[in-house]
Amino acid sequence: MALWMMRCGRRGQYEAKFLGDRRVYLTWGRLPRSLAELDSKEQVRAVLEEVYPESPRGKISNHTGQVWSFLRRMDRGDWVVVPSKLKPAVHVGEIAGECQYDESAESQFRHSRPVKWIAQDVPRSNFPKDILSSFGVLMTICRIGQHDAEARVRAMAAQGWKPAGAGVANLREAEFDESESDLELDLEELIRDQIARHVIAQYKGHGMAQLVDAILRAHGYTTHVSPPGSDKGVDILAARGDLGFDSPRLCVQVKSGDSPLDRPTLDQLIGTMQNFQAQHGLLVSWGGFRSSVDKEEASQFFRVRLWDRDDLIGQLLDCYDRLDAEVRAELPLKRVWMLSRAELGEGSDSGEE
């Protein structure tokens, strides 16, 4: 058996379709016909050269390997991980059949494989850092063969997807050595994971509310933080103005756990907003949110904001220079500039449309 990584669009735009259809798709557009009957990589290469005549030879070779893997190398029973671009989570499934072709579908959805989803929305922070590094490869389809990843991910499933280092047997974290692979990595994603590990180590529990409080103060809010313990449904009260008497007035609930939050927590925050006569609410969940909460995001758009791990880190980076010196000392970050591959014309992580 093997472990595969697949991406569902550069921006995660196909994620809902992957999950809802219980399929993974070969999201290369412009493919003129079924490739499922091709007998060799050379035949796949010939098709890609015909469809993408503007692509350099190296890129064609890279994409040929990915497409061939989807067509022939994946087997029934293999596991596939789909890192989300929409939330700090990973979806895990089992390949349930051969490649199928639907001529009536949109071009990027014509080739597919059925999948049995084993787990959805597993927090990224639950995975050991070397496996997360493997998930950061800049490819759409890739076999994850390093660090005994397949066996360790299956062991995580058997243990209920507990975080690495939380007493889970047989999940010893291997040292990640970039020299072991010539595959290019998504450095932005890897760096964000590194920052996330440091943040949760420093601010687990009530400390997370203190970090959110520091971010709100950096954005110009006057705040009140509830002490540890019973908080009556609110961790932070915040409002504009030097004395905190101006609008908008916020009720903030902060959860630092690894599990995604469900609908009752959102409902509780909305009720608390009424009790405190707050105009708006902010729900912060390090472990993200279940679909029952995601479905309410649009209907609550003018009342409530939802921050998951990536949103919180994004806010942290946005106001880092305005944070208290004590917080910056606990989170020593340095801005690094690098050239964007897309702007250099070297392509992205796939041949997707």
Secondary structure as a PSIPRED ss2 file (coil, helix, strand):
# PSIPRED VFORMAT (PSIPRED V4.0)

   1 M C   1.000  0.000  0.000
   2 A C   1.000  0.000  0.000
   3 L E   0.000  0.000  1.000
   4 W E   0.000  0.000  1.000
   5 M E   0.000  0.000  1.000
   6 M E   0.000  0.000  1.000
   7 R C   1.000  0.000  0.000
   8 C C   1.000  0.000  0.000
   9 G C   1.000  0.000  0.000
  10 R C   1.000  0.000  0.000
  11 R C   1.000  0.000  0.000
  12 G C   1.000  0.000  0.000
  13 Q C   1.000  0.000  0.000
  14 Y C   1.000  0.000  0.000
  15 E H   0.000  1.000  0.000
  16 A H   0.000  1.000  0.000
  17 K H   0.000  1.000  0.000
  18 F H   0.000  1.000  0.000
  19 L H   0.000  1.000  0.000
  20 G H   0.000  1.000  0.000
  21 D H   0.000  1.000  0.000
  22 R C   1.000  0.000  0.000
  23 R E   0.000  0.000  1.000
  24 V E   0.000  0.000  1.000
  25 Y E   0.000  0.000  1.000
  26 L C   1.000  0.000  0.000
  27 T C   1.000  0.000  0.000
  28 W E   0.000  0.000  1.000
  29 G C   1.000  0.000  0.000
  30 R C   1.000  0.000  0.000
  31 L C   1.000  0.000  0.000
  32 P C   1.000  0.000  0.000
  33 R C   1.000  0.000  0.000
  34 S C   1.000  0.000  0.000
  35 L C   1.000  0.000  0.000
  36 A C   1.000  0.000  0.000
  37 E C   1.000  0.000  0.000
  38 L C   1.000  0.000  0.000
  39 D C   1.000  0.000  0.000
  40 S C   1.000  0.000  0.000
  41 K H   0.000  1.000  0.000
  42 E H   0.000  1.000  0.000
  43 Q H   0.000  1.000  0.000
  44 V H   0.000  1.000  0.000
  45 R H   0.000  1.000  0.000
  46 A H   0.000  1.000  0.000
  47 V H   0.000  1.000  0.000
  48 L H   0.000  1.000  0.000
  49 E H   0.000  1.000  0.000
  50 E H   0.000  1.000  0.000
  51 V H   0.000  1.000  0.000
  52 Y C   1.000  0.000  0.000
  53 P C   1.000  0.000  0.000
  54 E C   1.000  0.000  0.000
  55 S C   1.000  0.000  0.000
  56 P C   1.000  0.000  0.000
  57 R H   0.000  1.000  0.000
  58 G H   0.000  1.000  0.000
  59 K H   0.000  1.000  0.000
  60 I H   0.000  1.000  0.000
  61 S H   0.000  1.000  0.000
  62 N H   0.000  1.000  0.000
  63 H H   0.000  1.000  0.000
  64 T H   0.000  1.000  0.000
  65 G H   0.000  1.000  0.000
  66 Q H   0.000  1.000  0.000
  67 V H   0.000  1.000  0.000
  68 W H   0.000  1.000  0.000
  69 S H   0.000  1.000  0.000
  70 F H   0.000  1.000  0.000
  71 L H   0.000  1.000  0.000
  72 R H   0.000  1.000  0.000
  73 R H   0.000  1.000  0.000
  74 M C   1.000  0.000  0.000
  75 D C   1.000  0.000  0.000
  76 R C   1.000  0.000  0.000
  77 G C   1.000  0.000  0.000
  78 D C   1.000  0.000  0.000
  79 W E   0.000  0.000  1.000
  80 V E   0.000  0.000  1.000
  81 V E   0.000  0.000  1.000
  82 V E   0.000  0.000  1.000
  83 P E   0.000  0.000  1.000
  84 S C   1.000  0.000  0.000
  85 K C   1.000  0.000  0.000
  86 L C   1.000  0.000  0.000
  87 K C   1.000  0.000  0.000
  88 P C   1.000  0.000  0.000
  89 A E   0.000  0.000  1.000
  90 V E   0.000  0.000  1.000
  91 H E   0.000  0.000  1.000
  92 V E   0.000  0.000  1.000
  93 G E   0.000  0.000  1.000
  94 E E   0.000  0.000  1.000
  95 I E   0.000  0.000  1.000
  96 A C   1.000  0.000  0.000
  97 G C   1.000  0.000  0.000
  98 E C   1.000  0.000  0.000
  99 C C   1.000  0.000  0.000
 100 Q E   0.000  0.000  1.000
 101 Y E   0.000  0.000  1.000
 102 D C   1.000  0.000  0.000
 103 E C   1.000  0.000  0.000
 104 S C   1.000  0.000  0.000
 105 A C   1.000  0.000  0.000
 106 E C   1.000  0.000  0.000
 107 S H   0.000  1.000  0.000
 108 Q H   0.000  1.000  0.000
 109 F H   0.000  1.000  0.000
 110 R C   1.000  0.000  0.000
 111 H E   0.000  0.000  1.000
 112 S E   0.000  0.000  1.000
 113 R E   0.000  0.000  1.000
 114 P E   0.000  0.000  1.000
 115 V E   0.000  0.000  1.000
 116 K E   0.000  0.000  1.000
 117 W E   0.000  0.000  1.000
 118 I E   0.000  0.000  1.000
 119 A E   0.000  0.000  1.000
 120 Q E   0.000  0.000  1.000
 121 D E   0.000  0.000  1.000
 122 V E   0.000  0.000  1.000
 123 P E   0.000  0.000  1.000
 124 R H   0.000  1.000  0.000
 125 S H   0.000  1.000  0.000
 126 N H   0.000  1.000  0.000
 127 F C   1.000  0.000  0.000
 128 P C   1.000  0.000  0.000
 129 K H   0.000  1.000  0.000
 130 D H   0.000  1.000  0.000
 131 I H   0.000  1.000  0.000
 132 L H   0.000  1.000  0.000
 133 S H   0.000  1.000  0.000
 134 S H   0.000  1.000  0.000
 135 F H   0.000  1.000  0.000
 136 G C   1.000  0.000  0.000
 137 V E   0.000  0.000  1.000
 138 L C   1.000  0.000  0.000
 139 M C   1.000  0.000  0.000
 140 T C   1.000  0.000  0.000
 141 I E   0.000  0.000  1.000
 142 C E   0.000  0.000  1.000
 143 R E   0.000  0.000  1.000
 144 I C   1.000  0.000  0.000
 145 G C   1.000  0.000  0.000
 146 Q H   0.000  1.000  0.000
 147 H H   0.000  1.000  0.000
 148 D H   0.000  1.000  0.000
 149 A H   0.000  1.000  0.000
 150 E H   0.000  1.000  0.000
 151 A H   0.000  1.000  0.000
 152 R H   0.000  1.000  0.000
 153 V H   0.000  1.000  0.000
 154 R H   0.000  1.000  0.000
 155 A H   0.000  1.000  0.000
 156 M H   0.000  1.000  0.000
 157 A H   0.000  1.000  0.000
 158 A H   0.000  1.000  0.000
 159 Q C   1.000  0.000  0.000
 160 G C   1.000  0.000  0.000
 161 W C   1.000  0.000  0.000
 162 K C   1.000  0.000  0.000
 163 P C   1.000  0.000  0.000
 164 A C   1.000  0.000  0.000
 165 G C   1.000  0.000  0.000
 166 A C   1.000  0.000  0.000
 167 G C   1.000  0.000  0.000
 168 V C   1.000  0.000  0.000
 169 A C   1.000  0.000  0.000
 170 N C   1.000  0.000  0.000
 171 L C   1.000  0.000  0.000
 172 R C   1.000  0.000  0.000
 173 E C   1.000  0.000  0.000
 174 A C   1.000  0.000  0.000
 175 E C   1.000  0.000  0.000
 176 F C   1.000  0.000  0.000
 177 D C   1.000  0.000  0.000
 178 E H   0.000  1.000  0.000
 179 S H   0.000  1.000  0.000
 180 E H   0.000  1.000  0.000
 181 S C   1.000  0.000  0.000
 182 D C   1.000  0.000  0.000
 183 L C   1.000  0.000  0.000
 184 E C   1.000  0.000  0.000
 185 L E   0.000  0.000  1.000
 186 D C   1.000  0.000  0.000
 187 L H   0.000  1.000  0.000
 188 E H   0.000  1.000  0.000
 189 E H   0.000  1.000  0.000
 190 L H   0.000  1.000  0.000
 191 I H   0.000  1.000  0.000
 192 R H   0.000  1.000  0.000
 193 D H   0.000  1.000  0.000
 194 Q H   0.000  1.000  0.000
 195 I H   0.000  1.000  0.000
 196 A H   0.000  1.000  0.000
 197 R H   0.000  1.000  0.000
 198 H H   0.000  1.000  0.000
 199 V H   0.000  1.000  0.000
 200 I H   0.000  1.000  0.000
 201 A H   0.000  1.000  0.000
 202 Q H   0.000  1.000  0.000
 203 Y H   0.000  1.000  0.000
 204 K C   1.000  0.000  0.000
 205 G C   1.000  0.000  0.000
 206 H H   0.000  1.000  0.000
 207 G H   0.000  1.000  0.000
 208 M H   0.000  1.000  0.000
 209 A H   0.000  1.000  0.000
 210 Q H   0.000  1.000  0.000
 211 L H   0.000  1.000  0.000
 212 V H   0.000  1.000  0.000
 213 D H   0.000  1.000  0.000
 214 A H   0.000  1.000  0.000
 215 I H   0.000  1.000  0.000
 216 L H   0.000  1.000  0.000
 217 R H   0.000  1.000  0.000
 218 A H   0.000  1.000  0.000
 219 H C   1.000  0.000  0.000
 220 G C   1.000  0.000  0.000
 221 Y E   0.000  0.000  1.000
 222 T E   0.000  0.000  1.000
 223 T E   0.000  0.000  1.000
 224 H E   0.000  0.000  1.000
 225 V E   0.000  0.000  1.000
 226 S C   1.000  0.000  0.000
 227 P C   1.000  0.000  0.000
 228 P C   1.000  0.000  0.000
 229 G C   1.000  0.000  0.000
 230 S C   1.000  0.000  0.000
 231 D C   1.000  0.000  0.000
 232 K C   1.000  0.000  0.000
 233 G C   1.000  0.000  0.000
 234 V C   1.000  0.000  0.000
 235 D C   1.000  0.000  0.000
 236 I E   0.000  0.000  1.000
 237 L E   0.000  0.000  1.000
 238 A E   0.000  0.000  1.000
 239 A E   0.000  0.000  1.000
 240 R E   0.000  0.000  1.000
 241 G C   1.000  0.000  0.000
 242 D C   1.000  0.000  0.000
 243 L C   1.000  0.000  0.000
 244 G C   1.000  0.000  0.000
 245 F C   1.000  0.000  0.000
 246 D E   0.000  0.000  1.000
 247 S E   0.000  0.000  1.000
 248 P E   0.000  0.000  1.000
 249 R E   0.000  0.000  1.000
 250 L E   0.000  0.000  1.000
 251 C E   0.000  0.000  1.000
 252 V E   0.000  0.000  1.000
 253 Q E   0.000  0.000  1.000
 254 V E   0.000  0.000  1.000
 255 K E   0.000  0.000  1.000
 256 S C   1.000  0.000  0.000
 257 G C   1.000  0.000  0.000
 258 D C   1.000  0.000  0.000
 259 S C   1.000  0.000  0.000
 260 P C   1.000  0.000  0.000
 261 L E   0.000  0.000  1.000
 262 D C   1.000  0.000  0.000
 263 R H   0.000  1.000  0.000
 264 P H   0.000  1.000  0.000
 265 T H   0.000  1.000  0.000
 266 L H   0.000  1.000  0.000
 267 D H   0.000  1.000  0.000
 268 Q H   0.000  1.000  0.000
 269 L H   0.000  1.000  0.000
 270 I H   0.000  1.000  0.000
 271 G H   0.000  1.000  0.000
 272 T H   0.000  1.000  0.000
 273 M H   0.000  1.000  0.000
 274 Q H   0.000  1.000  0.000
 275 N H   0.000  1.000  0.000
 276 F C   1.000  0.000  0.000
 277 Q C   1.000  0.000  0.000
 278 A C   1.000  0.000  0.000
 279 Q C   1.000  0.000  0.000
 280 H E   0.000  0.000  1.000
 281 G E   0.000  0.000  1.000
 282 L E   0.000  0.000  1.000
 283 L E   0.000  0.000  1.000
 284 V E   0.000  0.000  1.000
 285 S E   0.000  0.000  1.000
 286 W C   1.000  0.000  0.000
 287 G C   1.000  0.000  0.000
 288 G C   1.000  0.000  0.000
 289 F E   0.000  0.000  1.000
 290 R C   1.000  0.000  0.000
 291 S H   0.000  1.000  0.000
 292 S H   0.000  1.000  0.000
 293 V H   0.000  1.000  0.000
 294 D H   0.000  1.000  0.000
 295 K C   1.000  0.000  0.000
 296 E C   1.000  0.000  0.000
 297 E C   1.000  0.000  0.000
 298 A C   1.000  0.000  0.000
 299 S C   1.000  0.000  0.000
 300 Q C   1.000  0.000  0.000
 301 F C   1.000  0.000  0.000
 302 F C   1.000  0.000  0.000
 303 R C   1.000  0.000  0.000
 304 V E   0.000  0.000  1.000
 305 R E   0.000  0.000  1.000
 306 L E   0.000  0.000  1.000
 307 W E   0.000  0.000  1.000
 308 D C   1.000  0.000  0.000
 309 R H   0.000  1.000  0.000
 310 D H   0.000  1.000  0.000
 311 D H   0.000  1.000  0.000
 312 L H   0.000  1.000  0.000
 313 I H   0.000  1.000  0.000
 314 G H   0.000  1.000  0.000
 315 Q H   0.000  1.000  0.000
 316 L H   0.000  1.000  0.000
 317 L H   0.000  1.000  0.000
 318 D H   0.000  1.000  0.000
 319 C C   1.000  0.000  0.000
 320 Y H   0.000  1.000  0.000
 321 D H   0.000  1.000  0.000
 322 R H   0.000  1.000  0.000
 323 L C   1.000  0.000  0.000
 324 D C   1.000  0.000  0.000
 325 A H   0.000  1.000  0.000
 326 E H   0.000  1.000  0.000
 327 V H   0.000  1.000  0.000
 328 R H   0.000  1.000  0.000
 329 A H   0.000  1.000  0.000
 330 E H   0.000  1.000  0.000
 331 L C   1.000  0.000  0.000
 332 P C   1.000  0.000  0.000
 333 L C   1.000  0.000  0.000
 334 K C   1.000  0.000  0.000
 335 R C   1.000  0.000  0.000
 336 V C   1.000  0.000  0.000
 337 W C   1.000  0.000  0.000
 338 M C   1.000  0.000  0.000
 339 L C   1.000  0.000  0.000
 340 S C   1.000  0.000  0.000
 341 R C   1.000  0.000  0.000
 342 A C   1.000  0.000  0.000
 343 E C   1.000  0.000  0.000
 344 L C   1.000  0.000  0.000
 345 G C   1.000  0.000  0.000
 346 E C   1.000  0.000  0.000
 347 G C   1.000  0.000  0.000
 348 S C   1.000  0.000  0.000
 349 D C   1.000  0.000  0.000
 350 S C   1.000  0.000  0.000
 351 G C   1.000  0.000  0.000
 352 E E   0.000  0.000  1.000
 353 E C   1.000  0.000  0.000
